[in-house]
């Protein structure tokens, strides 16, 4: 873009802004939407997040090397690899993060080291939770 074209585009932008400012007091501030509709838009993803945490809880509960430290009431679940210390859990979490597909953290809960997993991305689906658990098991075995 040469200087003349840039100048013309700049003038167009200023004209658009001036037109907007001239009528801003007449613009609608909020959309015409029922508050219940807005609430419903938030409820579905929250429920799905809790379902994903419960799915992960079920996978870990049925696996011999993991134990769940808490039953998820919200979207977070803490589980641990039996018999391993916090350093082990931290190394595994770092490796999962390094691979770039998932992000988990670690914590100490009820005096026990654990992975803290909070599946809250609105794009997360059940197969992602299955994949996370598969990768978690695989990386734990690799780090052992």
Secondary structure, 3 states (H helix, E strand, C coil): CCHHHHHHHHHHHHHHHHHHHHHHHHCCCCCCCCHHHHHHHHHHHHHHHHHHHHHHHHHHHCCCCEEECCCCCCCEEEEEECCCCHHHHHHHHHHHHHHCCCCCEEEEECCEEEEEEECCCCCCCHHHHHHHHHHHHHHHHHHC
